[in-house]
């Protein structure tokens, strides 16, 4: 199911967490609408995407965060093996810096955030999985997130997601999503229209680094937009 270039391009286009129409996905995959429709039917049948009808349009989205984590891991494997089909373009530097991985922060800053939270004792590894540590609940509350709301989610609270560009883990799960949502709410960053890039303002980047930085964890400061 994931071995076909058209289907993997469709899935990659949905990695930003947005729902797209068949026509939009056909353009992203570089195929005709008829070809896209047949691939979309197979992806729906394979439970990798979900259709949702709104008015006259049918929108497609990833079936869940588990699918996004598989695609992110496959991208990392392809990058490490030198099997990426296209050379990095001008936007790739920004994508590598900070991007959305379905609904949480990825890229250099996403990895650095997990490093900082681990160094500060907010997150710890237990039995091979990530969990809130002793300082975790206090940090989460001070950042404006209610721990109770996180535990009410059906998703794991903390989860390591292999970052395709850094080839190390960033934070996913209910906490990863809540942290990115809070970063948006604070005005530190915004998602650029039409893509997955997360652009930080200069003050927002400085605040992000003060909040999450571990010694030597943060890449050199660069603000976008």
Residue pairs with C-beta under 8 A, 6 or more apart in sequence:
1 7
1 42
1 43
1 46
1 48
2 8
2 11
2 48
2 70
2 74
4 39
5 85
6 29
6 31
6 35
6 36
6 39
7 39
7 42
7 43
8 71
8 74
9 28
9 29
9 30
10 25
10 28
10 29
10 36
10 39
10 40
10 43
10 49
10 60
11 43
11 48
11 49
11 62
11 67
11 71
12 28
12 71
12 75
13 20
13 24
13 25
13 28
13 29
14 20
14 25
14 49
14 60
14 61
14 62
15 62
15 68
15 71
15 72
15 100
15 101
15 102
15 196
16 100
16 102
16 191
16 195
16 196
17 61
17 62
17 68
17 100
17 102
17 103
18 61
19 52
19 59
19 60
19 61
20 28
20 59
20 60
20 61
21 57
21 58
21 59
21 60
22 33
22 36
22 37
22 40
22 58
22 60
23 33
23 36
25 36
25 40
25 60
26 32
26 33
26 35
26 36
29 36
29 39
31 39
40 49
40 51
40 60
43 49
43 60
44 50
44 51
44 60
47 63
48 62
48 63
48 67
49 60
49 61
49 62
49 63
49 67
50 60
50 61
50 62
50 63
51 58
51 59
51 60
52 58
52 59
52 60
52 61
53 59
62 68
62 102
65 102
65 103
65 155
65 172
65 173
68 101
68 102
68 103
69 102
69 159
69 161
69 162
69 172
72 101
72 106
72 161
72 162
72 163
72 164
73 161
73 162
73 164
74 164
75 164
76 162
76 163
76 164
76 165
76 167
78 84
78 164
79 164
79 165
79 167
80 167
91 195
91 197
94 197
94 199
94 224
95 107
95 165
95 195
95 196
95 197
96 107
96 108
96 165
96 166
97 107
97 108
97 109
97 197
97 219
97 222
97 224
98 105
98 106
98 107
98 108
98 109
98 110
98 189
98 197
98 198
98 199
98 200
98 224
99 105
99 106
99 107
99 110
99 196
99 197
99 198
100 106
100 180
100 191
100 196
100 198
101 110
101 161
101 163
101 170
101 172
101 196
102 172
103 176
103 177
103 180
104 110
104 161
104 170
104 171
104 172
104 173
104 176
104 177
104 179
104 180
105 113
105 170
105 171
105 176
105 179
105 180
105 183
105 198
106 161
106 163
106 164
106 165
106 170
107 163
107 165
107 166
107 170
107 198
108 165
108 166
108 219
109 198
109 200
109 208
109 218
109 219
110 163
110 166
110 170
110 171
111 163
111 166
111 168
111 169
111 170
112 212
112 213
112 214
112 217
112 218
112 219
113 170
113 171
113 179
113 208
113 212
114 123
114 160
114 169
114 170
114 171
115 214
115 217
116 211
116 212
116 213
116 214
116 217
116 218
117 123
117 139
117 171
117 212
118 124
118 125
118 214
119 214
119 215
119 217
120 135
120 139
120 214
121 133
121 134
121 135
121 136
122 132
122 133
122 135
122 136
122 139
122 140
123 130
123 131
123 132
123 133
123 136
123 158
123 171
124 130
124 131
124 132
124 133
125 131
129 156
129 158
129 159
129 160
130 158
130 159
130 160
130 171
130 173
131 157
131 158
132 140
132 147
132 157
132 158
132 175
136 147
137 147
140 146
140 147
140 150
140 175
140 178
141 147
143 179
143 182
143 211
144 182
144 185
144 186
145 175
145 178
145 179
145 182
149 178
150 157
150 174
150 175
150 178
151 157
151 174
153 174
155 173
155 174
155 177
156 173
156 174
157 173
157 174
157 175
158 171
158 173
158 174
158 175
158 176
159 171
159 172
159 173
159 176
160 169
160 170
160 171
160 172
161 169
161 170
161 171
161 172
161 176
162 168
162 169
163 169
163 170
170 176
171 179
180 198
183 189
183 204
183 208
184 190
184 191
186 204
186 207
187 201
187 204
188 200
188 201
188 203
188 204
188 205
188 207
188 208
189 198
189 199
189 200
189 201
189 204
189 205
189 208
190 198
190 199
190 225
191 197
191 198
191 199
192 198
192 199
192 225
197 224
199 224
199 225
200 208
200 223
200 224
200 225
201 223
201 225
202 223
204 223
205 221
205 222
205 223
206 221
209 218
209 221
212 218
